[in-house]
């Protein structure tokens, strides 16, 4: 993305209200601090919840030991439950939730459509197709690479289809994304039907419904690394997204190079989605509902919305995964079922609120 210095005339005709940097900065800092504290407490509580009755002191002792700052815990079994099981799973859920929520907020701004998220625009389905091809067919490609490629191709196909039909209007982009998503879903089903055998059906089905049950420290590294490389720049692009709020012409008058900014941001969203889907499967609705919930609290300025929505998404998915692994104990639900159970009513509420525009 490229931005240039705004001319005095552009500032004079800017549709945005005059900036109040100190006040907005203090408010953002307060929300980020509060959100960070809530997230850290949520992670600690989520690690404690489960069949094994763990205590907070055991969690800290295990963490300090593996960081080389303390003695070995007295129980190797309980240490393994913490360090090899619950902690990487919870951290993976937090990173995936933060990334998906951020991607949803960015896509809703770029398309100016409140229903946009990586799931609806086909990115998750494309990443799923790439990952399932690797899982079922055993293609000689790393799963994260396949998910990257799938989500990127789905994005290109959706925007290419929408562009072939005319200008990239929000409604046309969403409909093209839904078409690509359904095509990828059909191709995924065909690959499973044609090639999956035995227990691989259950493994693939669980993955398609979204789950972090198999998360390891490698999963944490992939999700957190992608979040640092791609998610942080997205969060810092708040000024550019604010310019897009009033349309391409307004963004251009504010000094934004519209094509470069749009493709750069969408490309980052596609790559981040691919990385997250490769470790968690296809988890829907996180990118749809969290931006709306956060905007109801913070207002629409993306400099405030994006960091808060990332923290809210992380906290939401940590608790969604905790519910998924405990509500029907000893069995376990894919976390995608929990997010869909919450997201579907919210999706319907958004449609109802905007019914005049839909009609």
C-alpha positions in Angstrom: 0.0 0.0 0.0 1.2 3.5 -0.7 0.1 6.8 0.8 1.1 10.2 -0.2 1.1 13.6 1.6 -2.3 15.2 1.5 -2.6 18.6 -0.1 -4.3 21.5 1.8 -7.2 21.3 -0.6 -7.7 17.6 0.1 -7.7 18.3 3.9 -10.2 21.1 3.3 -12.7 18.8 1.5 -12.1 15.8 3.8 -15.3 14.0 4.8 -13.7 12.8 8.0 -14.1 14.7 11.2 -11.1 16.6 12.5 -8.7 14.2 14.3 -8.5 14.3 18.1 -5.3 12.4 18.4 -4.5 12.7 22.1 -8.0 11.8 23.3 -8.3 9.0 20.8 -4.9 7.7 21.7 -5.6 7.7 25.4 -8.9 5.9 24.8 -7.2 3.3 22.5 -4.5 2.7 25.1 -7.1 2.2 27.9 -9.1 -0.3 25.8 -6.0 -2.2 24.8 -4.7 -2.4 28.4 -8.1 -3.6 29.6 -8.5 -6.0 26.7 -5.0 -7.4 27.3 -5.7 -8.0 31.0 -8.9 -9.8 30.1 -7.2 -11.9 27.5 -4.3 -13.0 29.9 -6.8 -13.9 32.7 -9.0 -15.8 30.1 -6.0 -17.8 29.0 -5.0 -18.7 32.5 -8.6 -19.7 33.4 -9.0 -21.7 30.2 -5.8 -23.7 31.0 -7.2 -24.5 34.5 -10.6 -25.7 33.2 -10.8 -29.4 32.4 -11.1 -32.9 33.8 -7.7 -32.6 35.6 -8.1 -30.3 38.6 -5.1 -27.9 38.0 -4.1 -25.0 40.3 -2.7 -21.7 39.1 0.6 -22.3 40.9 1.1 -25.5 38.9 0.6 -23.6 35.6 3.1 -20.9 36.5 5.6 -23.6 37.8 5.3 -25.5 34.5 5.8 -22.4 32.4 8.8 -21.2 34.5 10.4 -24.6 34.3 10.1 -24.9 30.5 11.5 -21.3 30.2 14.5 -22.4 32.3 13.5 -20.3 35.3 12.4 -22.8 37.8 12.7 -26.4 39.1 10.9 -29.3 37.5 7.2 -29.8 38.6 6.6 -32.6 41.0 4.2 -34.4 38.7 5.4 -35.1 35.1 1.8 -36.1 34.1 0.3 -32.8 35.2 3.2 -30.9 33.7 2.5 -32.6 30.4 -1.2 -31.8 30.6 -0.3 -28.1 30.9 2.7 -27.7 28.7 1.9 -30.2 25.9 -1.9 -30.1 26.0 -3.8 -27.1 27.3 -1.3 -24.3 27.0 -0.5 -24.7 23.2 -4.1 -25.3 22.5 -5.3 -22.2 24.3 -2.5 -20.0 22.8 -3.3 -21.3 19.3 -7.0 -20.5 19.8 -6.1 -17.0 21.0 -3.9 -16.3 17.9 -6.4 -17.7 15.5 -9.2 -15.7 17.1 -7.2 -12.5 16.9 -6.3 -13.0 13.3 -9.7 -14.0 12.0 -11.4 -11.0 13.8 -8.9 -8.6 12.4 -9.3 -10.1 8.9 -13.1 -9.6 9.2 -12.8 -6.0 10.3 -10.5 -5.2 7.4 -12.7 -6.9 4.8 -15.8 -5.2 6.0 -14.1 -1.9 5.6 -12.6 -2.6 2.2 -15.8 -3.9 0.8 -18.1 -1.5 2.8 -20.2 -4.5 3.5 -21.1 -5.5 7.1 -21.5 -9.2 6.2 -18.0 -9.6 4.8 -15.5 -11.9 6.5 -12.9 -14.5 5.3 -15.5 -17.2 5.6 -18.1 -15.6 3.4 -15.7 -14.4 0.7 -14.4 -17.9 0.1 -10.9 -17.5 1.7 -11.6 -20.1 4.3 -13.1 -22.5 1.8 -10.2 -22.1 -0.5 -7.7 -22.7 2.3 -9.7 -25.7 3.3 -9.6 -27.2 -0.2 -5.8 -26.8 -0.3 -5.4 -28.4 3.1 -7.7 -31.3 2.4 -5.9 -32.1 -0.8 -2.7 -32.4 1.3 -4.4 -34.4 4.1 -6.3 -36.8 1.9 -4.1 -37.2 -1.2 -0.8 -36.8 0.6 0.5 -34.2 -1.9 4.1 -33.4 -1.5 3.3 -29.9 -0.2 3.4 -28.6 3.4 -0.1 -28.1 4.8 0.4 -24.3 5.6 1.7 -23.7 2.0 -1.3 -25.5 0.6 -3.7 -23.5 2.7 -1.9 -20.3 1.7 -2.2 -21.2 -2.0 -5.9 -22.1 -1.6 -6.9 -18.9 0.1 -4.9 -16.8 -2.3 -6.4 -18.5 -5.3 -9.9 -18.1 -3.9 -9.4 -14.4 -3.3 -8.2 -13.9 -6.9 -11.1 -15.9 -8.2 -13.7 -14.0 -6.2 -12.3 -10.5 -7.1 -11.7 -11.6 -10.7 -15.3 -12.8 -11.0 -16.7 -9.7 -9.4 -14.5 -7.5 -11.6 -15.5 -9.3 -14.8 -19.1 -8.4 -14.0 -18.4 -4.7 -13.6 -17.0 -2.5 -10.9 -16.1 -4.0 -7.5 -19.3 -3.1 -5.6 -19.7 -4.5 -2.1 -22.8 -6.6 -3.1 -21.1 -8.0 -6.2 -18.0 -8.9 -4.3 -19.9 -10.8 -1.6 -21.9 -12.7 -4.2 -18.8 -13.6 -6.1 -17.2 -14.7 -2.9 -20.1 -16.9 -2.1 -20.0 -18.5 -5.5 -16.2 -19.2 -5.1 -16.8 -20.5 -1.6 -19.5 -23.0 -2.8 -17.3 -24.1 -5.6 -14.4 -24.8 -3.3 -16.7 -26.6 -0.9 -18.0 -28.8 -3.7 -14.4 -29.6 -4.8 -13.5 -30.4 -1.2 -16.4 -32.7 -0.8 -15.5 -34.5 -4.1 -11.9 -35.0 -2.9 -13.1 -36.5 0.4 -15.7 -38.7 -1.3 -13.2 -39.9 -3.9 -10.1 -40.5 -1.8 -10.8 -40.5 2.0 -10.9 -44.0 3.6 -11.3 -45.3 7.1 -10.6 -42.9 10.0 -9.5 -40.2 7.6 -13.2 -39.3 7.2 -13.5 -38.4 10.9 -10.1 -36.5 10.8 -11.0 -34.4 7.8 -14.6 -33.8 9.0 -13.3 -32.5 12.3 -10.8 -30.3 10.5 -13.5 -28.8 8.2 -15.7 -27.9 11.1 -12.8 -26.1 12.8 -10.9 -27.4 15.8 -7.7 -26.7 17.7 -7.7 -30.0 19.5 -4.5 -31.2 17.9 -2.6 -27.9 18.5 1.0 -28.2 19.4 3.8 -25.7 19.9 4.4 -25.8 16.1 0.8 -24.6 15.7 1.4 -21.8 18.1 4.5 -20.8 16.1 2.7 -20.8 12.8 -0.4 -18.9 14.1 1.6 -16.4 16.2 4.2 -15.9 13.5 1.6 -15.1 10.8 -0.2 -12.8 13.2 3.1 -10.9 13.9 4.1 -10.7 10.2 0.7 -10.0 8.6 -1.8 -9.2 11.4 0.2 -6.4 13.0 0.6 -4.4 9.8 -3.2 -4.8 9.2 -3.9 -3.4 12.7 -1.6 -0.5 12.0 -3.5 0.3 8.7 -6.3 2.0 10.6 -5.8 5.4 8.9 -6.0 3.8 5.4 -9.2 1.9 6.3 -10.7 5.1 7.7 -10.2 6.6 4.3 -11.9 3.7 2.6 -15.0 4.2 4.8 -16.4 6.9 2.5 -15.5 5.2 -0.8 -12.7 5.0 -3.3 -13.0 8.7 -4.4 -12.7 10.0 -0.9 -9.8 7.7 -0.1 -8.0 8.9 -3.2 -8.6 12.5 -2.2 -7.1 11.8 1.2 -3.9 10.6 -0.5 -4.4 6.9 -0.5 -3.2 5.0 -3.6 -6.5 3.0 -3.8 -5.6 0.0 -6.0 -2.3 -0.6 -4.2 -3.8 -0.3 -0.8 -6.8 -2.5 -1.6 -4.7 -5.3 -3.1 -2.1 -5.1 -0.5 -4.6 -5.3 2.4 -6.6 -8.1 0.7 -3.4 -10.0 -0.1 -2.4 -9.8 3.6 -5.8 -10.9 4.7 -5.7 -13.9 2.3 -2.2 -15.0 3.5 -3.1 -14.6 7.1 -6.3 -16.6 6.7 -4.4 -19.3 5.0 -1.9 -19.6 7.8 -4.7 -19.6 10.5 -6.9 -22.2 8.7 -3.9 -24.5 8.3 -3.7 -24.9 12.1 -7.3 -24.7 13.1 -9.5 -25.7 10.2 -12.3 -23.6 8.9 -13.8 -21.6 11.8 -16.6 -19.4 10.7 -18.3 -16.3 12.0 -15.4 -15.0 14.2 -14.5 -12.4 11.6 -18.2 -11.5 11.2 -19.5 -10.9 14.7 -16.5 -9.5 16.6 -16.1 -6.4 14.5 -19.7 -5.5 15.0 -19.6 -6.1 18.7 -16.4 -4.0 19.1 -17.7 -1.1 16.9 -20.8 -0.9 19.1 -18.4 -0.2 22.0 -15.7 1.9 20.4 -17.3 3.6 17.4 -16.0 3.2 13.8 -12.5 4.6 13.8 -10.2 1.8 12.8 -7.3 3.0 14.8 -9.3 2.1 17.9 -11.4 -0.8 16.4 -8.5 -2.9 15.0 -6.4 -3.5 18.2 -9.5 -4.0 20.3 -11.1 -6.4 17.8 -7.9 -8.5 17.8 -8.0 -8.8 21.6 -11.7 -9.5 21.6 -11.4 -12.1 18.9 -8.6 -13.8 20.8 -10.6 -13.8 24.1 -13.8 -15.0 22.3 -12.1 -18.0 20.6 -10.3 -19.0 23.9 -13.7 -19.3 25.6 -15.4 -20.9 22.6 -12.7 -23.6 22.6 -13.0 -24.1 26.3 -16.8 -24.6 25.9 -16.2 -27.0 23.0 -13.9 -29.3 25.0 -15.9 -29.3 28.2 -19.6 -28.9 27.6 -20.2 -32.5 26.5 -17.3 -34.0 28.4 -15.8 -36.7 27.9 -16.6 -36.0 24.2 -15.5 -32.9 22.4 -17.2 -30.6 19.9 -15.4 -28.9 17.0 -15.0 -25.3 18.0 -16.6 -24.3 14.7 -20.0 -25.6 16.0 -19.7 -23.2 19.0 -18.8 -20.2 16.9 -21.6 -21.0 14.4 -24.1 -21.4 17.3 -23.2 -17.8 18.4 -22.6 -16.3 15.0 -25.7 -17.5 13.1 -28.2 -15.5 15.3 -25.9 -12.5 15.1 -25.8 -12.8 11.3 -29.6 -13.0 11.2 -29.8 -9.9 13.4 -27.4 -8.0 11.1 -29.6 -9.0 8.1 -32.7 -7.9 10.0 -31.2 -4.5 10.9 -30.2 -3.9 7.3 -33.3 -5.3 5.7 -34.2 -2.1 3.9 -30.8 -2.1 2.2 -31.1 -5.8 1.3 -34.6 -5.3 -0.2 
